[in-house]
Amino acid sequence: MIIGKTDEGHRVLRDRSVQLTPKQRAAFILIDGKKALNEVLAATAAGGVTRADIDKLMELGLVREVPAGLAAMHANAAKLEAKRSARTLEDRFDEAYPIATLLTAGLGLRNYRLKSAVEATTNYMDLLALAPRIREAVGDERFATLDRALND
């Protein structure tokens, strides 16, 4: 059985409005809608988490069983994503960084801060976060090359 957090569970995780024991909290954090109950119990066994702790989370309405179709959909999506691109984030950054610097270099002084921000990026996630600003500054047509490098 695969278990996932409910909407209420996500809220409680953020605001800690429900008092949970340390064992329950450890299990609660690991529950992601992708792991089976047995996997969560095995991962938290060293901490003393039992099935009763998971049952208490279910009783509180913080977690629930994920329908089999939804669980299969998540598994298939992960497989497709792995097949879609074998490039690592580092490879994507290495390809996209020169494109981003070239695009922003031609913007002139009016976008100096954006150019500096691009040059300061050190990883894929930083560059991806700047992508909307770059798109706005250079336009969709010129941005297409960078978009392919980031998201291919």
Buried (B, 14 or more C-beta within 10 A) or exposed (E): EBBBBBEBBEBBBEEEEBEBEEBBBBBBEBBEBBBEBEBBBEBBEEEEBEEEBBEBBBEBEBBBEBEEEEBEEBEEEEEEEEEEEEEEEEEBBEBBBEBBBEBBEEBEEEBEEBBEBBEEBEEBEBBBEBBEBBBEBBEEEBBEBBBEBBEE
